[in-house]
Amino acid sequence: MPGTDVISRQVTVKLTQGLHLSPISELVRCASQFPCAVTLTYDGRTADVKSVYDLMLLAAPCGAPLTLEARGEEAAAAVEK
């Protein structure tokens, strides 16, 4: 059924300062181009990638393993970008 795609990928924060405002802003801009829901999960907490506030609360440091998940229409394209 169209629009029910769920794509998940493990990623690692490689930024020495961790996930901070500049890359978070870029993630939000990128994710907002897609109609699907996009989330990042770290240490049991899940953040909406279209929300700067949610991503800041993740406080993911350098080396943090994250789960990137997109659910819905264009999920594969969102995760790839």
C-alpha positions, 0 to 999 in steps of 0.5 A, spaced: 500 500 500 502 506 498 505 511 503 506 506 508 514 505 507 518 504 513 525 505 512 530 505 518 538 506 518 543 506 523 548 512 523 553 515 527 554 522 529 561 524 527 561 531 528 566 532 534 562 537 537 556 532 537 549 534 534 549 541 535 545 547 532 548 548 525 547 541 523 541 540 526 538 546 522 540 542 516 537 536 518 530 540 519 531 543 512 532 537 509 527 533 513 522 538 511 522 537 504 519 530 505 511 528 506 513 522 511 515 522 518 522 522 520 525 521 527 532 520 530 532 515 536 538 515 541 539 512 548 531 510 548 529 517 546 526 519 539 526 526 536 522 528 530 527 530 525 523 536 523 523 539 530 529 543 532 527 543 539 526 535 539 533 534 536 537 539 541 533 535 547 537 528 544 544 531 546 547 526 542 555 527 542 560 525 538 560 517 536 553 516 538 549 511 535 543 513 532 537 510 529 534 514 523 527 512 521 522 515 516 515 512 515 510 514 510 510 517 502 518 518 500 521 514 506 526 511 502 528 518 499 528 522 505 533 517 509 538 517 503 538 524 503 
